[in-house]
Amino acid sequence: MDGVGVAAVPLSGEQVDVRAFWGKAGAAKQGEETVPHPLICHTLDTAAVAELLYERLLSAACRAELDVAFAPLGGHTATWVGLFCGVHDLGKLSPAFQALRADVAARLLPPEAVVQTDRLSRIRARGGRTDTLHGILTCHHVRQLLIEWGAEPATARTVAQAIGGHHGSFFSDSVLLDAEVAVPDHGGRRWARWAEELFCRTAELLGLPDPRTVGWSQVQLGIGGAVALAGLTTVSDWIASGSIRKATHAGSDVDLVAYLRLARERAVEQVVHRLGWSAWQPAGDLGFVALYGQQPRPLQRACERMLSTKHRPGILIVEAPTGEGKTKIALQATFGLVDRLRLAGFFVAMPTRATSNQVFDEVDALVAGVDPTLSVKLLHGTAAEHLADRRARTARSEPIAAEHVGTDDPAGAQDAAVREWFTRLKALLAPLAVGTVDRILQGGIRSSWAPVPLVGLSNRVLILDEVHGYQVYMSTILDRILWWMGRLGVPVILLSATLPRVRREALLRHWYAGVRRSRPEEVEVSLPALTYPHALWLDDRGVPEVVQAEASDTNADRRIALLQLTDADLIEWVLRQARVGRGVAVVHNLVRRVDHTVAMLEEATNGLPDSKRPQIVALTGQLTAAVRATVEQELRERFGRDGSRAPQGGFVVVATQVLEQSLDLDFDAMVSDPAPVDSLIQRAGRLHRFRKIDPQSPPTLAVVGVTENDAGPTWPLYTTNIYQDAVLLRTWALLRGRQELRMPDDVPDMVDAVYSEPDRIVYPAGWQTRWHRAQQKLDRAQRADHDMAKALYLPPPTVPDALRELTRHPRHSGHTRKPDGRSRRDG
């Protein structure tokens, strides 16, 4: 070794400087001598980023697994992990890659190497490329080296796959066997020794022991550590590559010791200053009163007390009526968990873009109050429109692109797939984020770079709202995500108005199976009898802790009058409510019914004077983003907390399910198409949401469009395209003849009856044939939805080859919702 960090390799009397192998060179330009970026410099760039991201990006469980795996090697685990992330491009030290710029190779490499690169260059000029790509050659090099140094073949293969698959896919055994015999591509023994020297020289620069002398035979890497290593490798490569431009290529005479200092400075600039991935360090009181400036409600107080003693990851399920402050419970619990568990942040996943926008504003203000230096990201398809007039936030856009992250392109151009992924999903890695649940479900689908979203979520609290509203398809993917979240030690908070017993148990079992490294059907979760509202906590010890509390004054003893309307009566009833200055919501299941009702209302009110004519608006998912935002803003100003309420002539909003799912509003009366019991309960939660109900004059929920005959009820046309007939029949059998809903008292029993224990529902004898036929159809549909999700979701974290299976037979990650009316993609 010389004074500036040049490594010489004695091999048959020759010497090679490892700085001679180029890693990035760009396109050749006539009349200009290319200044390359040496491969070892890109190795150091990536290692420096990985070391910095190690505690920011990886969960404690992942880090613990890596600690156990690499402890026999000596040195710091984070540095070993940085080394492996750094050598992700070791396959570029091969004739196949160096020949992409044969002119650079001829100028810098020894004659023996130039002979091989020239030969490959001439072959390509005649007939295109058939050589092995460098990610595969990285896998080949690393696997061979680790086995030579004493590692078990399974360990060598796992580590090699994790870092070699940084272009999005892992490799089958046949691909690796083909690479092994492709001697002209990888260069054989001579190039293997040069690769070994670059590997060992990098370790020396990083301050690690000589990799050839440490205890590889004792290293075993589990799936959690492998996924962590794979995801961290990819992200570190993207960021490190984004910090290098042609003007900053180091050249083959670079001082490597000095360059490492520069690489670490660049890593801090990129990760901390430009991406904003600073460590979470809020100081002071993170209790409910300090965060919100108000006294907590009973359930909020009980949850704060319970969670204040938790110092390990767990899953929290909060079930409470609409308007009870579940989101505040989740955020206060999250701040405490992030602080105590030293996590990087959180991801709040909402069912729709509208709810994401609404919660983002709340979360952003809350975080700013705790630490103004922290930045919250809003993640969904129209987030930019929501933030368009907020320059302070648009200034937070990510300034780093995936420059020069590519496959083996002669010009060093970036891979289009990498660019698209990085542009669309890089913010998923941001420590503090709010977005649609689709962004989470994307991480549950087998796809290229599948470890990246898993790693991105691994060091955060994951909050999912309205989990009762996910159909079988989405729930199946969510269950698989929860299994992985448990395996990676991710705290999860699930919020719901109420869950069926069987669904509650399934959610708990999947997370718990992950943390126990088992299968959901193999674990037992024994829950006590639950009153409503309640919250329960489960961690790796397997003993659920339950808190139960009275509903707040606003939500206690809520009496909702029930009424049945025909379609012919609808317009007159709505206008009668509006005439006395009420705010009325009409919720239809189909856009065509919304359009029809709006037209009928407008026709019926055209002749009225302005002072007596109700204001009529429509709200559906088919509105343009701008129009929908305007309508939603007006609804919030009138019917949100402390809103101005309806004008003298009344106000009518006719909407689809977006009203049920998206906005915190408070109406005086409501009409709803028939819907499952949980949807009706959710819709009824928009009646006097912010006001205590007077039992002597309760608000009314009118169900419209149901007619009955001896064989059973009939629904409005196409209703069963949205909801299963069996679920509607069960719901109607419970509601027919009722004159009121008692909330929250009736809620748990009704939901369990419809979804968990339908045999205890009493229905007229004439319905029997229809009832059984609908049940059979429901069973078939649920199996089909489950199978559809099963065809694309991630492998279980328990299978031996789970890492490779993550990207095997990749699916489009946008398929987060079933393509039907209710599960319209809203990411």
N, C-alpha and C positions, 0 to 999 in steps of 0.2 A: 504494500500500500504506500502511495506517495503522499506528500503533504497536502494535496488538495482533494484527496478522497478518490483517487483513481484505483480501480481494482484490476489487477492483472492475474490472469489464469494460466498457470503453466500447463500446457497440453502438447505433448510430443515436440517440445522445444519451442512452441509458439507462445505469444502472449496476446491477450485480448483485453481491451479496456471496455468495461461494461457500459460506459457512456456512449459507445459507438452505435449501439442498437437504438434505432429511432422508434419513438412511440407515436408521435404526431408530426406530420410534415406538411400537410396541406397539398394542394394541387401544384404541379410543376409549372413554373412560369419562365418563358423563354428569356434568356439573357440574365436570369437572376439565380444566384446560388442559394439553394434552400438552406435555411437555418432550422435544423430539426429540434424537436423537443424530445430529449432522450427518454427511452422507456423507463429508466430508473427514476427519472424526475417525475414522470406521471405516477409511478409507483409511490413515491414520497408524497406527492400532492394528495393522492387518495388516502394514504395511510394517515396523514395529518388530519384530514376531514373526519375519517372514521374514528380516530382517537377522541376528537372533540364531540362527535355525535354519540359516542358510546353510552354515556349516562343520560343524554338528552333524549335519545330515540328509543333505547331498549328498556324494557321493563325490568324490575328487580328480579323477577323469576327467570327471564332470559339471561340476565347477567350472572345470576347464581349458577345456572346450568353451564354457562361458558366458563365460569370460575372453576367449577368442578372438573370440567373437561380438560382445561389447559393448566391446572395446578401442577401436574407432574413435570411441566416444562421449565418451571422457575420463571422469574420476571413477572411483570404486571400483565393481567389478562387483557386489559384494554389495549396494551401495546401489541400483544400477539394478535388480537383481533384486527388491529390496525394494519399489521404486517400482512395478514391474509387478505384483507380488503385491498391493500396496495398491490399485491401480486396478481390481481384478477386478470391482468393483461399479459401474464407471463407467456401466453401462447404467441404473443407478437414477437417473441424471441425465437423465430423460426424462419427457415427459408421462404415458406409460403407467404408470410406477412412482409418480411423485409424486402422481398422481390416486388412488392407493390410500388416501391420507389427505388428501382434498381440503380438509378443514378446516385441516390444518397448512399445506398448500400455499397456501391463500388468505390465511393470516396472514403468511407469510414471503416468498413469491415475488412478483416484479413483476407488474403487471396483465396484461401480454402472456402470461406463463406461466400465470396463473390462468385466463384465458379457455380455454386448451387443456385444462388439468387438469379444469376444471368440465365441459367438453363430454364428455370421456371418462367422468367420474364419472356423468353423467346417462345415457349410453349403457349403462354397466354396470348401472345400477339397473333399466333396462328389460329387459335380455335377457342378463345374465351377461357373462363376459369372453371376448373374442376377440383380445386384444392380444398383442403380442410380449413374451416374458419377458425379464427384465433381463439374464440371462447372454448371450442372443443379442444384445441391444442393446449390451452391453459389447464383444462381438466386432465388431459393426458400427462402434461409435465408434472403438475402438483401431485397427482396420484402416484406416479412413478417415484418421485422424490420421497414422499412420505413412506411408501413401502420400503424403499431402500434404507431409510433411516430407522425402520423398526416398527412403524405403525401397523395396526391390524388392517387388512384389506378393506373391511367395512368402514372403518374410520377414514382411511385414505380416500375412499370413494365419496363419502359424504362431504368431507371438507372440500374436495376437488369439485364436486357438483355445485356446492353452495357458492363458490367464487367463480367457477367457470361459466355458470348459467346467468351471468349478469346481463345478457342481451335478451332475457325474457323467458327462456326455456331451458329445462334441464335435459340431460341426454340419456338415451337408452343404452343398454349394454352393447348392442350391435354397433351403435354409432361410435362408442369408445373403442371397441375392438377394431373398427375400420381405421380410426385415428392411429391406433397403435402400430398398424402395419403400413401406414402411409409414411414411410421413412423419408421420401423426398420432400414431404411437407414439413415434418417436424425436425428433420435434419439428423436424426440418429444420435449416437453417443456423444459426438463432439458438441452439438448444440444443447444436448441435455446437460452437459457439464457447464456450459456457459449460463444456462438457465439457473442451475444450482448456484453458481457464483453470484448472479444478480439477486437471487433470493437471500442468500447468506449475507451479502454485502448490505442489503436493505435492513436485515435484522441487526447487523452491527451498528449501522447509522442510528437506528432507533433505540439502541442500548440493550438489546436482547442477547441472551446466550447464543452461541453458535448452534443453529438448528440441527447440525449433523451430530451433535453430542448430547442431546437431551432425551428424556424418556418417552419417546413416542409410543412405545408399546403399551403404556398405561392410559393413553388418551382415548376416551370414548365420548362421542358427541351425540346427544339425543336430538329429537325432532325440534324441540323448542330452541335449543342453541343453534341448530342448523338453519332454521327459518330466520332467526335473528341475524346470523352471519350472512345469509343470502340477501336479505333485505337491506342490511347495512352496507354491503358491498355495492349493490346497485345504486343506492342513494348517494353514497360517498363518491362513486365514479361520476355520476351526473353533476354533482356540485363541483368536484375538483376539475372536471373537464370544462365547466362553465367559467372557471377562473382563468383559463389559459386562452390566449389569442395568439395569432401568428407573431405579433410584435413582442410577446412575452416568452417565446420559445427560448429555452435556456442555452441551446447549442452544446456541442459535444465536448467542449473544454470547460464545462461548468465545475465549480468547486462544490462538491456534494454536501459537505458539512455546512457550508454557508447556505446552500440551496434549501436544506431541510429547515433551517431557521426561517427562511423566506416562505416556504410552503406552510409552515405553522401560522405565520402572520396572515397569509392569505386565507387560511381556513377560518380564522377568527373573523376576518372581514366578511367572508361569504356567509358563514353560518350565523354569527351573532348579529352583525351590523346590517347586512343586506337582507337576510332571510328572517331576521328577528327571532331566531330560536335561542333566546336567552333563557337562563335557568329561572324557574318560578321561585321568587323570593319575597312574597308579600309579607309585610310585617304587621304586627298588631292583632287586634281582636277580629276573628273571622266568625263570630257567633251571629245568630239571627238578628238580634237587635242592632248590632254594629253594622251589618250588611244592609239591612232594609229600613232601619230607623223606625221600627214598629214592633210591638209585642207579638210573639208568635201565637198562632192558633193552637188548640190542644194537640192535634196530630203533629204540627210543625215542632212544637216544644218537645213532644215525646221522641220524635226522630232525632232532633238535635242532641238530646240527652243520650240516646242509645248510641249514635254514631261517634260521639266524642271520645269513646273508649276504644275505638277500633284502630288497630295498627297493622292490619294485614288485609290483603285484597279480599273482597267478597261480592256477593250479589244482593242488592236491595230492591225489593218490590214494594211500591207504594200504591195502594188502592184507596181512592177517595172520590167523592162526588166532584163533578165539574165545578170549578170555582173555589175549591177548598185550598188552593195554593200548593199543588203538587210540584209545580216547576220550582217554586221557591224552596221547597224541601230539598229537591234534587240539587239545586245549585249550592245551597248552604252546606249540604253533605259533601258535595264535590270539592268545594274549597277546602274543607277540613281534611278530606282524604288526600287531596293533592299535597297539602302542606305536611301532614303526618307521614305519608308514605314517600315523600320526596319525588312525586311524579312530575312530568313535564307540563301537564295540563289536562284538557278534556275535549270531548266532542259531544255536542248536543244534537241528537238526530230527531227531527220532527217529521210528521207524516206528509206535509205539503210545503210548497214554496212560501205560501202565505204565512203559515205558522212559523216557518223558519225565519222569515223577515221580522215577524213580531217578536219572537224570542231573541233574535239577534240584537235588536235594539235594547232589550232589557239586559241581556248578558254584557253587551258592550259597555253600557253605562255602569253596570256592577263592577266589571273588571277595572274600568277607568278609576272608579272610586277606591279600589284596593291598591292599584299600581298603575299610574298613567303611562308608564313605559311599555306596558304589555299591549299586544295587538290581537284582536279577535278577527278571524276570517269568516266570511259568509260564503257557503258553498252550495250553490245549485245553479241550474241552467240560466236563470235570469238575475243572478245576484248583482251583476254590473248595473242593471237598470235600477234596482232598488237603491244602489249606492251612488247613482250617477250625479246627484246633486250634493253629495257630501264629500267635498274635496279632501278633507282630512283623511278619509278612509280610502279613497281611490289612490292617494299617494302611497298607501301601504302595499300596492300591488307588487308581486314578486319580480325583482329585477334580474333574476338569474334564469337563463335558458339552458337547454341541454345542448350546448355547442359541442360539436366534434365528438359526440357520443354516437358511434356508429359501428356497423359491421365492417368487414374488411373492404372498405371502399378506397380505391387508389387515391382519391383526393382527400380522404379523411372526412368526408361529409357525414353529417349526422343521419341516423336511421329515422325515416319518417314516422315509424311506429313509436320510437322513443320520443320524438318531438311531440307527437300527439298526446301520448300518455303523460309526459312531463307537463305539458301545457294544461291539460284538462284536470289532472289529478294531483299535481304536486302539492297543492294547498291541503290535501288530505293529510299531509305530513305535518302541517302547522300545529304547534302545541295547543292553541286555543281556537276552537272552530265551532260554528253552528251551521247545520245544513239539513238537507232532506235525508230520510232514512235510506234512500236509494244509494247514497255514497257509502253507507255501511254495508248494504247488501251486495254492492259491487265487489267488496272484499271477500264475500262468501262464494264467489263463482270462480271456477277454474279458468284461468286466463294467463296470458303472458305477464310476467312480473308479479305473480300472485303473492310472493312473500312481502312485497313492498307495502300494500295496505295493511297487512297483518302486523308488520313491524311498526308502521305508522301509528296504529292504534295501541300498541303494546304498552306504552308508558303513560297512558292517560286513563281518566275515568270516562267510560262510555255511558251516555244517558240516552235512552230511547223512550219517547213519549207515545201515548195512545197505542200501546201494543195490543190492546183488545181488538183494534180495527184491522189487523193484518189477516188476510185470508190464508188458506192452507199453503198456497204456493210461496208467498212471502214468509210465512211462519216457518216453513221447512228450511228455507235458506237461513233465516234468523237463528233457528236452533243450531245449525251447523256453525254459524259464526260464534254463538255463545259457547259451544264446545271448545272452539279454538281460543276464545278469550279466556276461558278458565284455564286452558293449558298454558297460556302465555302469562297468566297471573294478572289479568286486567280486571279492575273493579268495574262492575256494571250496575246501573240504576235503571229500573224499568218502571214506567208510570202508566197507570190505567184507571179509568173510571171504575171498572171492575173486571175481573177475569173469571172465567169458568174454572172450577177446581182442577179439572184435568189439564187445562192449559197452564195454570199456575205451576203445577207440579212438573210439567214437561220443561218449562223454562228453567226452573231451579235445577232439575236433574242434568240438563245439558251443560250448564256452567259447572256444576259440581263434578260431573264426570271428567271434565277437562282438568280441573285442578287436582283431581285424584288419579289422573292418567288412566282412566278406565272408560267404560262404555256406559251410556245413559241407562240402559236396561240392567246394568250390573250394580247400580248404586241405589241406596234407599234414602229417601228424604221424608221423614215423618213430621207432618205438620199438625199442630193442635187445632181445635175448633176455632174458627176466626169470626169475630164480629166485624162490623163495617162502620166506619173506615178503619184501616189498619196498615201497618208496614211490617215487613219481615226481612231479616238479614240472615244470610248464610255464608260462611267462609269455609276454609279447608278443614275445619274441625268437624263439620257435618251436623252441628246442632243448631237448628233454626232458632233465632231470637225474634220474638214477636212483640210489637207495641200496638195497643189498641186505644183509641180515644174517641170521645164524643165529637160529632161534627160541630163545626162553628155555628154561631147563631144564625147566620145567613142560610146555611145548608141543613140545619136541624128541622125536623118535622115539616118538610116541604110537601104540601098537598097540591097536586096538579090535577085539575078536572079533566076527565076524558070524555070525548064526544066523537060520535061517528057521523061523517058527512058523506053524501053522495056527490059525484062530480057536478050534478045539476045544482046542488045547493052551495057549491064552493064560493062562487063569485059574490053572491048576496051575503053570505056569512062574513067573508073577509071585509067587504065594504061596510057592513054593519059595525064591525070592530073599529075600522078606520074612522068612521064618522064621529066617534067620541074621542078622537085624538090619540088613538093607540098606535104603537109600532107593531106591525104584524109580519111574521115570517111565514112564507109558504115554501116548503121543502119538497121538491119533486125528485124522483129517481132518474128521470130522463130529460135531456135538453128539450126534446120536442114538447113535452108537457109544460116545461117552463115557458117556452115561446107561446104556446096556446093560451096559458093562463094570463100572461102579460097582455096578449092581444085582447082577450075577453075583458080584462080589467080596464084597459084603455078605452075600449068601445063603450063600456058601461059608464065611464066617468067623463066622456068627452063633453057632454052638455053641462057639466057642473061649473059653477063659478070658481075662480081660482082659490078663493078662501075655503071652499068646501071640497076641492078636488084633492085626493090623497096623492102624495108623491109616490111613483111606482118605479122601481129599478129591478133589473135582472142581474143575477150573478151566477155565471157558469164558468167551467174550465175552458170554454171555447172563446171567451173574450180575449182580445189582445192583452198583452201584459200591461200596457199603459192604461187601457180602459179599465181593466180589472183593478189595477192599483188605485185608480180614482174612485171607483165604486167602494172598494174596501176602506179607503180613507174616510169617505163620507159616512159609511156605516159605523166606523170607530168613533167619529166625532159625535154622532147622534146616539149610538146605543152602546158605546164602550163605557168603561168606568167613568163616572162624572160627565157622561155625554149630555147633549142638549135635549135629547128625547125627540119625539115626533112633533111635526108642526100641527097647527090647529086642525087641518083637514086629514091628519093621519099620514102614515108612511107604511108602504108595503114593499117588502123585498121578496122576490120570487127567485129561488135558487135551487141548484142541485146540491149534492152532498158536500160541496165545498163549504157551505155554511155550517154544516155539522162538524167538519174537520178542521177548519182553518182559522176561525176568528172568535175572540172572546167578546161576545155581545149579549145584550140584555133586552129581550122583547116582552111585550105585554100579552101577546097571543100567538099561537102557532098552528099551522096546518101542515100535516105530513102525509106523504104517500105511505102505504104499508112498507115496513122495513123490519129487519131483525130486531130483537128486543134491545140489544146493546146499542144499536144505532138510534132507536127511539129514545132511549134513556139519555144518550148523548145530545140528541136534538132538544129534548125537554130541559136539559141543563142550560139552554139559552133563554129560558123563561125566568124572569126575575133573578138573573144570575148574580147581580150585585145588590139585590134588595131582599129583605126578609119578606116572605110570603105571608099575607093575611089569611089565616085559615077560613075566615068568613067570606072571603072574596078571592079565591085562588085563580091563577091564570089557567087558561084552557089549552090543551093539546087536542086538536081535532084530527082524527085519522080519516083520510078521504080516499074514495075509490074502491072500497071493499063492498062487494055484494055477496050475499049468502044464498045457497040453495041446499037441498038435502045432501048432495054429495060433497059439500064443502064450499069454502069461500072462493070467489074469483077476484083476481087482482087487476089493476090497470094493465093494458097491453104492454108486453115486453118486460114486465117487472121481473119475471123469472130468468131473463137474460142477465139480470144484475144480481139477484139473490136467489138462493136455492128455495124451491117450493117447500121442502120439509121444514126449513128454519122459519119461513113465514107462517106455515101452518101451526107450528108449535107456539110461535109468538101470539098469533091471533087466538088460539085456543086459550091462552092465559088472559088475554085482554078483553075478549068479547064479554059483554055483560058488565064489565067493571065501569065504575063511574069516576074513579080517581086512582092516581098513582101516589103512593106514600114513599117519598124519597127522603133519606136513603134507605129506609127500613126494608122496602120491597126488593131493592136492587139485587142483592146477592142471590136470594132464592130464585128470582125470575131468571137471572142469567144462568145459574146452574141447572135449572129445569130445562131450559132450551138447549144448552150445549153439553151438559154433563149427565143429566138424569131425565131424558125425555119420557121414559116409561111412567113417570109419576104424573104426567100431564093428563088431565081428563078431557076427552074430546067427544063430540056426538057420535053415536054408533054409525051413522051414515057416512062418516068420513073415513071409515076403516080402510077401504080399498085404496082410496087416494093417499091416505097416510102412509101405508106400507109401500106403495109404489114410489112415493116421494122419498121415503127413507132409502130405498134401494138406489134411486137415482143419486141421492146425496152421497151414499157410500162410494158409488162408482166415480163420481166427480172428484171426491176428495182423494181417492186413490190415484186418479189421473193427474191431479194437481201435484200430489206428492211425488209421483213418478217423473213429472215434468221437471220439478225442481231438483230431484235426485240426479237427473241426467246431466246437470251442469254444476252442482255445488261442489265444494272442496272435498277432498278425501278426509276421512277422520284422522285426528292427530295421533291415533294409536297404531296405524298400520306401519310396518317396518320401512316401507319405501315412500312414506308420505311426502317427502321433499320433492322427489321426481314427479309424483302424482299430481302435485299442485298445478303444474302446467301441462299435464298430459291431456290430449284431446281438448284444447282450450275452447271456451265458449265466449260469446260476446258479453262483456260485463255489463252492458246496458239492459240486459233482460232481467230487471229487478222486480217487475210486476207482470202479472198475467195481462195479456192484451184484451181486457174487457172493459165495460163501462165503469165499474167501480175501481178497478185497479189500474186505471190509466197512469202511465208513467209520469211522474211529477218530480223528476230529479233535477 
